[in-house]
């Protein structure tokens, strides 16, 4: 395709060049023959004045040597009557152009016609007419078009040969890429990039394919990592449940031991939470997480959530800093409780050395803001928004504190579905988590919202 396009472009340029060259040649010719006509007119003025047609013919006869391409020349008097005529040979026997036109120069297919007025003392006394044979122009045209044809043919052949030589190089690189795609499809190995040292479109294609492989590889690695963590997180409580149940089984008095039952129950709760988180994530991903909105008292919900955390984390002091005199909220009570419990259990989990956790609420007029403050390990500034991402765990916590990095992702989705906001802030020691819920009056007590699943921009 490229070869043919180049040849067509070359042909257009050559034709344009020939056209301008011929036009210049014609202009030059008109100019030189017009000057000749003027000289003849000046020389023959006295012949006309003295009616000396013999000397007029002599002047014209000189044209045979001076301009052999002139086939006919005429001198006419002021009434357009022929005064003297010159014919180079029999081909010059044709009508004088003045009978047909008053133009000073024009071209026919084979000839150039040029005329000039003969003026004496400002008075028109006659006219000179010359007919020039254009066989030279014809020859020039023929030669130029032949040369153009040869050049184009040569260009076509050379381009074709170059294309033929380059083709295997291009095909080889494309085949290399195709084989790599087939290999990846078969083996599922996305780690070996395709090499290509070119700088053209094929190398861009190769680079794009390598980037795609890299992205797939990274996502696979994240998935593998998650499966590893999830299996570990599921296995640990299951092993401990099994251990306590085995212990109960071999106890001599066959009476359930309270502490063993308590420990087994604790592990069962952990397992239940993990499985619920995984289910919630898959519901969020498929857009099936639904809200069951009712009106409820936020103060009561805060008390209940704090109480349930106090039971499982007796080591920590969870303090309610203020109350909002029974502020009514319209939201999914169970889901908001899930958010609160998640924030509180994180506050406990990530503050092993300092056991103070504080919960407060504030009414801004159009929304209710809840704050959970801890004095734990804190969150690096540049990770404050990332922690709400799926599977995200901060670098300082992921090594020694267990977790899947799903809780905050679920909290964010729940709050955004309620048209609220959720964010974290760094404190001098520890961190504060905030979420807000819009304050609006509802006439219905209960309604179900099914919001489209969209990734919010944090
Ligand atoms: P998980 O706790 O199971 O890892 P989350 O989604 O609840 O998952 O939290 C995501 C990450 O955010 C945690 O791994 C931790 O690094 C960080 N994080 C959450 N809450 C706190 C907190 N109160 N203090 C310090 N880091 C926290």
Boltz pocket constraint, residues with backbone or C-beta under 6 A from the ligand:
constraints:
  - pocket:
      binder: B
      contacts: [[A, 342], [A, 343], [A, 346], [A, 347], [A, 350], [A, 374], [A, 376], [A, 377], [A, 378], [A, 379], [A, 387], [A, 389], [A, 392], [A, 393], [A, 394], [A, 395], [A, 397], [A, 398], [A, 401], [A, 402], [A, 403], [A, 404], [A, 405], [A, 406], [A, 407], [A, 408], [A, 409], [A, 431]]
      max_distance: 6.0
